[in-house]
Protein backbone atom coordinates (compact mmCIF):
# COMPACT_ATOMS: atom_id res chain seq x y z
CA UNK A 1 0.00 0.00 0.00
CA UNK A 2 1.17 3.50 -0.82
CA UNK A 3 -0.31 6.65 0.73
CA UNK A 4 1.01 9.61 -1.20
CA UNK A 5 4.77 9.13 -1.03
CA UNK A 6 4.54 6.77 1.98
CA UNK A 7 5.06 3.08 1.23
CA UNK A 8 3.95 0.40 3.69
CA UNK A 9 5.95 -2.83 3.70
CA UNK A 10 2.96 -5.05 4.48
CA UNK A 11 -0.83 -4.57 4.46
CA UNK A 12 -1.12 -4.71 8.26
CA UNK A 13 -1.19 -1.43 10.19
CA UNK A 14 -1.89 -0.33 13.77
CA UNK A 15 -5.14 1.54 14.42
CA UNK A 16 -5.41 4.68 16.54
CA UNK A 17 -6.77 3.75 19.98
CA UNK A 18 -7.37 6.47 22.56
CA UNK A 19 -5.46 5.75 25.75
CA UNK A 20 -3.61 2.80 24.23
CA UNK A 21 -1.56 3.53 21.11
CA UNK A 22 1.02 5.73 22.77
CA UNK A 23 4.67 5.75 21.71
CA UNK A 24 5.68 2.61 23.64
CA UNK A 25 2.85 0.53 22.20
CA UNK A 26 3.52 1.86 18.71
CA UNK A 27 7.18 0.89 18.98
CA UNK A 28 6.34 -2.59 20.24
CA UNK A 29 3.94 -3.11 17.32
CA UNK A 30 6.39 -1.77 14.73
CA UNK A 31 9.05 -4.14 16.07
CA UNK A 32 6.59 -6.98 15.56
CA UNK A 33 5.44 -6.27 12.06
CA UNK A 34 3.02 -3.33 11.97
CA UNK A 35 3.92 -1.56 8.73
CA UNK A 36 2.47 1.80 9.79
CA UNK A 37 1.13 3.29 13.03
CA UNK A 38 -1.38 5.96 13.98
CA UNK A 39 -1.22 8.14 17.08
CA UNK A 40 -4.04 8.44 19.54
CA UNK A 41 -6.53 11.05 18.40
CA UNK A 42 -5.50 14.61 19.28
CA UNK A 43 -7.80 17.62 19.63
CA UNK A 44 -7.28 20.27 16.97
CA UNK A 45 -8.72 22.87 19.35
CA UNK A 46 -6.23 21.84 22.02
CA UNK A 47 -3.36 22.16 19.56
CA UNK A 48 -4.28 25.63 18.32
CA UNK A 49 -5.21 27.04 21.75
CA UNK A 50 -2.30 26.02 23.94
CA UNK A 51 -0.91 22.75 22.69
CA UNK A 52 0.92 21.57 25.81
CA UNK A 53 -0.67 18.22 26.63
CA UNK A 54 -1.97 17.79 23.09
CA UNK A 55 1.53 18.01 21.64
CA UNK A 56 2.71 15.42 24.19
CA UNK A 57 0.49 12.85 22.46
CA UNK A 58 2.37 13.46 19.21
CA UNK A 59 5.87 12.71 20.51
CA UNK A 60 7.34 9.80 18.57
CA UNK A 61 10.58 7.97 17.88
CA UNK A 62 12.07 7.58 14.42
CA UNK A 63 11.61 3.80 14.57
CA UNK A 64 7.85 4.33 14.58
CA UNK A 65 7.81 5.63 11.01
CA UNK A 66 5.75 5.67 8.95
CA UNK A 67 3.45 7.41 11.42
CA UNK A 68 0.14 9.23 11.00
CA UNK A 69 -0.98 11.97 13.39
CA UNK A 70 -4.73 11.69 13.92
CA UNK A 71 -6.58 14.96 14.54
CA UNK A 72 -10.19 15.48 15.56
CA UNK A 73 -12.28 18.63 15.43
CA UNK A 74 -15.37 20.21 13.94
CA UNK A 75 -14.08 23.58 12.72
CA UNK A 76 -12.25 23.66 9.36
CA UNK A 77 -10.10 26.59 10.46
CA UNK A 78 -9.01 24.81 13.66
CA UNK A 79 -8.27 21.57 11.81
CA UNK A 80 -6.26 23.48 9.20
CA UNK A 81 -4.36 25.38 11.87
CA UNK A 82 -3.59 22.21 13.77
CA UNK A 83 -2.50 20.41 10.60
CA UNK A 84 -0.14 23.25 9.69
CA UNK A 85 1.24 23.35 13.22
CA UNK A 86 1.92 19.64 13.59
CA UNK A 87 3.43 19.40 10.11
CA UNK A 88 6.48 21.04 11.66
CA UNK A 89 6.96 17.83 13.67
CA UNK A 90 7.44 16.00 10.35
CA UNK A 91 4.83 13.22 10.51
CA UNK A 92 4.49 11.02 7.45
CA UNK A 93 0.71 11.41 7.24
CA UNK A 94 -2.03 13.51 8.84
CA UNK A 95 -5.31 11.72 9.52
CA UNK A 96 -8.79 13.19 10.00
CA UNK A 97 -10.91 11.43 12.62
CA UNK A 98 -14.46 11.11 11.33
CA UNK A 99 -15.15 7.85 13.12
CA UNK A 100 -14.82 8.18 16.89
CA UNK A 101 -18.18 7.39 18.54
CA UNK A 102 -17.29 8.72 22.02
CA UNK A 103 -19.96 11.00 23.46
CA UNK A 104 -17.56 13.77 24.46
CA UNK A 105 -16.15 13.89 20.91
CA UNK A 106 -19.52 13.66 19.16
CA UNK A 107 -21.05 16.35 21.39
CA UNK A 108 -18.56 18.80 19.95
CA UNK A 109 -19.53 17.87 16.40
CA UNK A 110 -16.33 15.91 15.74
CA UNK A 111 -15.54 12.24 15.18
CA UNK A 112 -18.43 10.22 13.80
CA UNK A 113 -20.74 13.25 14.12
CA UNK A 114 -19.12 14.35 10.85
CA UNK A 115 -20.74 11.36 9.09
CA UNK A 116 -24.07 13.17 9.39
CA UNK A 117 -22.49 16.45 8.24
CA UNK A 118 -20.77 15.42 4.98
CA UNK A 119 -20.62 19.01 3.72
CA UNK A 120 -18.72 20.05 6.84
CA UNK A 121 -16.42 17.02 6.55
CA UNK A 122 -15.71 18.06 2.98
CA UNK A 123 -14.75 21.56 4.16
CA UNK A 124 -12.48 20.08 6.81
CA UNK A 125 -10.81 17.74 4.33
CA UNK A 126 -10.16 20.55 1.85
CA UNK A 127 -8.74 22.76 4.60
CA UNK A 128 -6.46 20.07 6.01
CA UNK A 129 -5.19 18.98 2.59
CA UNK A 130 -4.33 22.57 1.73
CA UNK A 131 -2.67 23.33 5.08
CA UNK A 132 -0.80 20.14 5.87
CA UNK A 133 1.94 19.70 3.29
CA UNK A 134 1.64 15.97 4.03
CA UNK A 135 -0.50 13.16 2.61
CA UNK A 136 -3.90 13.32 4.33
CA UNK A 137 -6.05 10.32 5.23
CA UNK A 138 -9.41 10.02 6.94
CA UNK A 139 -10.98 7.40 9.19
CA UNK A 140 -14.75 7.02 8.80
CA UNK A 141 -17.62 4.82 9.93
CA UNK A 142 -20.54 3.30 8.05
CA UNK A 143 -22.65 6.32 8.88
CA UNK A 144 -24.51 7.83 11.80
CA UNK A 145 -27.13 5.09 12.13
CA UNK A 146 -28.77 2.31 10.14
CA UNK A 147 -30.97 4.82 8.31
CA UNK A 148 -28.05 6.96 7.16
CA UNK A 149 -25.31 4.63 5.94
CA UNK A 150 -23.27 6.89 3.67
CA UNK A 151 -19.68 5.62 3.81
CA UNK A 152 -19.41 5.19 0.03
CA UNK A 153 -20.60 8.72 -0.69
CA UNK A 154 -18.33 10.16 2.00
CA UNK A 155 -15.29 8.23 0.73
CA UNK A 156 -15.89 9.44 -2.83
CA UNK A 157 -16.16 13.04 -1.59
CA UNK A 158 -12.97 12.69 0.43
CA UNK A 159 -11.10 11.45 -2.61
CA UNK A 160 -12.37 14.46 -4.56
CA UNK A 161 -10.97 16.69 -1.80
CA UNK A 162 -7.48 15.29 -2.26
CA UNK A 163 -7.45 12.78 0.60
CA UNK A 164 -4.83 10.12 -0.17
CA UNK A 165 -6.44 7.12 1.59
CA UNK A 166 -9.47 6.30 3.67
CA UNK A 167 -9.89 3.79 6.48
CA UNK A 168 -13.33 2.53 7.39
CA UNK A 169 -14.71 0.85 10.47
CA UNK A 170 -17.99 -0.56 9.14
CA UNK A 171 -20.22 0.02 12.12
CA UNK A 172 -22.50 3.02 12.53
CA UNK A 173 -22.04 5.49 15.33
CA UNK A 174 -25.26 4.16 16.86
CA UNK A 175 -23.69 0.69 17.06
CA UNK A 176 -20.58 1.88 18.84
CA UNK A 177 -18.51 -1.31 19.08
CA UNK A 178 -21.47 -3.65 19.42
CA UNK A 179 -22.74 -6.17 16.91
CA UNK A 180 -20.73 -7.36 13.93
CA UNK A 181 -18.78 -5.14 11.56
CA UNK A 182 -20.29 -5.20 8.06
CA UNK A 183 -17.25 -6.00 5.94
CA UNK A 184 -19.33 -5.82 2.74
CA UNK A 185 -19.30 -2.05 3.17
CA UNK A 186 -15.49 -2.07 3.05
CA UNK A 187 -15.76 -3.86 -0.29
CA UNK A 188 -18.27 -1.29 -1.55
CA UNK A 189 -15.98 1.59 -0.59
CA UNK A 190 -12.94 -0.12 -2.15
CA UNK A 191 -14.78 -0.57 -5.44
CA UNK A 192 -15.94 3.07 -5.48
CA UNK A 193 -12.65 4.96 -5.07
CA UNK A 194 -9.18 4.76 -6.60
CA UNK A 195 -7.29 5.73 -3.43
CA UNK A 196 -6.17 3.04 -0.96
CA UNK A 197 -8.87 1.74 1.38
CA UNK A 198 -7.94 0.35 4.80
CA UNK A 199 -10.44 -1.98 6.44
CA UNK A 200 -11.02 -2.11 10.19
CA UNK A 201 -13.21 -4.02 12.60
CA UNK A 202 -13.34 -7.46 14.26
CA UNK A 203 -9.72 -8.46 13.56
CA UNK A 204 -8.67 -10.80 16.35
CA UNK A 205 -6.53 -13.37 14.53
CA UNK A 206 -4.19 -13.59 11.56
CA UNK A 207 -6.90 -15.55 9.74
CA UNK A 208 -9.34 -12.66 10.28
CA UNK A 209 -6.86 -10.23 8.73
CA UNK A 210 -6.35 -12.40 5.66
CA UNK A 211 -10.08 -12.99 5.31
CA UNK A 212 -10.71 -9.24 5.31
CA UNK A 213 -8.19 -8.75 2.52
CA UNK A 214 -9.74 -11.57 0.50
CA UNK A 215 -13.40 -10.71 1.07
CA UNK A 216 -13.23 -6.94 0.67
CA UNK A 217 -10.32 -6.29 -1.72
CA UNK A 218 -9.15 -3.56 0.63
CA UNK A 219 -5.54 -2.44 0.37
CA UNK A 220 -4.66 -2.88 4.04
CA UNK A 221 -6.07 -4.07 7.33
CA UNK A 222 -6.08 -1.82 10.40
CA UNK A 223 -5.68 -3.82 13.59
CA UNK A 224 -6.77 -2.22 16.85
CA UNK A 225 -7.81 -3.92 20.07
CA UNK A 226 -6.75 -7.29 18.74
CA UNK A 227 -3.15 -6.11 19.04
CA UNK A 228 -3.42 -5.03 22.68
CA UNK A 229 -1.50 -7.70 24.55
CA UNK A 230 -0.86 -9.47 21.23
CA UNK A 231 1.51 -7.34 19.12
CA UNK A 232 2.67 -10.49 17.29
CA UNK A 233 -0.62 -10.41 15.35
CA UNK A 234 0.96 -8.27 12.62
CA UNK A 235 3.88 -10.58 11.87
CA UNK A 236 1.64 -13.62 12.18
CA UNK A 237 -0.76 -12.19 9.60
CA UNK A 238 2.12 -11.41 7.23
CA UNK A 239 3.55 -14.91 7.68
CA UNK A 240 0.14 -16.37 6.86
CA UNK A 241 -0.15 -14.15 3.78
CA UNK A 242 3.29 -15.13 2.50
CA UNK A 243 3.50 -18.81 3.46
CA UNK A 244 -0.06 -19.96 4.14
CA UNK A 245 0.84 -20.79 7.74
CA UNK A 246 0.39 -18.44 10.68
CA UNK A 247 2.90 -18.28 13.50
CA UNK A 248 1.95 -20.11 16.67
CA UNK A 249 0.94 -18.16 19.77
CA UNK A 250 3.64 -16.56 21.87
CA UNK A 251 4.82 -18.63 24.81
CA UNK A 252 4.35 -17.41 28.36
CA UNK A 253 8.04 -16.49 28.56
CA UNK A 254 7.91 -14.60 25.26
CA UNK A 255 4.79 -12.80 26.43
CA UNK A 256 6.34 -11.67 29.69
CA UNK A 257 9.57 -10.64 27.95
CA UNK A 258 7.58 -8.41 25.61
CA UNK A 259 5.55 -7.02 28.50
CA UNK A 260 8.83 -6.12 30.23
CA UNK A 261 10.09 -4.48 27.03
CA UNK A 262 6.96 -2.34 26.83
CA UNK A 263 7.04 -1.53 30.55
CA UNK A 264 10.61 -0.24 30.24
CA UNK A 265 9.59 1.93 27.28
CA UNK A 266 6.64 3.28 29.26
CA UNK A 267 8.78 4.26 32.23
CA UNK A 268 11.38 5.81 29.96
CA UNK A 269 8.75 7.86 28.13
CA UNK A 270 6.47 8.85 31.02
CA UNK A 271 8.40 8.51 34.25
CA UNK A 272 8.13 5.72 36.81
CA UNK A 273 4.79 6.42 38.48
CA UNK A 274 2.80 7.25 35.38
CA UNK A 275 4.51 4.61 33.27
CA UNK A 276 3.75 1.82 35.74
CA UNK A 277 0.14 2.93 36.22
CA UNK A 278 -0.57 3.19 32.49
CA UNK A 279 1.10 -0.16 31.82
CA UNK A 280 -1.35 -2.03 34.04
CA UNK A 281 -4.06 -2.31 31.39
CA UNK A 282 -1.49 -3.70 28.96
CA UNK A 283 -0.23 -6.25 31.50
CA UNK A 284 -3.76 -7.52 32.01
CA UNK A 285 -4.13 -7.90 28.23
CA UNK A 286 -0.81 -9.71 27.84
CA UNK A 287 -1.78 -12.30 30.46
CA UNK A 288 -5.31 -12.91 29.20
CA UNK A 289 -5.79 -16.47 27.97
CA UNK A 290 -3.03 -18.12 30.00
CA UNK A 291 -4.45 -20.78 32.30
CA UNK A 292 -3.95 -19.98 35.95
CA UNK A 293 -2.65 -16.44 35.35
CA UNK A 294 -5.58 -14.65 36.99
CA UNK A 295 -3.77 -14.40 40.32
CA UNK A 296 -0.76 -12.82 38.60
CA UNK A 297 -2.98 -10.26 36.86
CA UNK A 298 -4.54 -9.37 40.20
CA UNK A 299 -1.11 -8.91 41.76
CA UNK A 300 0.32 -6.79 38.97
CA UNK A 301 -2.45 -4.18 39.07
CA UNK A 302 -1.63 -3.58 42.76
CA UNK A 303 2.17 -3.50 42.67
CA UNK A 304 3.77 -0.05 42.66
CA UNK A 305 7.23 0.77 41.39
CA UNK A 306 9.13 -0.17 38.25
CA UNK A 307 11.60 -2.45 40.02
CA UNK A 308 8.87 -4.30 41.92
CA UNK A 309 6.86 -4.99 38.76
CA UNK A 310 9.97 -6.18 36.93
CA UNK A 311 10.86 -8.49 39.79
CA UNK A 312 7.38 -10.03 39.83
CA UNK A 313 7.30 -10.53 36.05
CA UNK A 314 10.73 -12.17 36.03
CA UNK A 315 9.77 -14.44 38.90
CA UNK A 316 6.58 -15.43 37.09
CA UNK A 317 8.58 -16.75 34.14
CA UNK A 318 9.91 -19.56 36.30
CA UNK A 319 6.63 -20.26 38.08
CA UNK A 320 4.29 -20.85 35.17
CA UNK A 321 3.36 -24.40 34.24
CA UNK A 322 1.32 -24.66 31.01
PyMOL commands that set and color helices and strands:
alter all, ss='L'
color gray80, all
select helices_A, chain A and resi 23-31+44-49+52-56+62-64+76-87+103-107+111-116+118-132+151-160+183-190+206-216+225-227+233-243+252-270+272-287+294-300+306-319
alter helices_A, ss='H'
color red, helices_A
select strands_A, chain A and resi 2-3+6-7+12-14+37-38+42-43+67-72+93-98+135-141+165-169+196-200+220-223
alter strands_A, ss='S'
color yellow, strands_A
deselect
rebuild
show_as cartoon
